[in-house]
């Protein structure tokens, strides 16, 4: 009876005996993370963002205490 209950519970949860990611899924995740990092790097190092950060830091340093 316990074996049947375990199989029913596994079927209901949507998980079979295959758990975790395969090598191809890890590769696709790594490629996606690298692409996102490249885009984020380009945005952060752009002239507009650099100027805005310098302006914000300059205003913060000019505040009297």
Buried (B, 14 or more C-beta within 10 A) or exposed (E): EEEEEEEEEEEEEEEEEEEEEEEEEEEEEEEEEEEEEEEEEEEEEEEEEEEEEEEEEEEEEEEEE
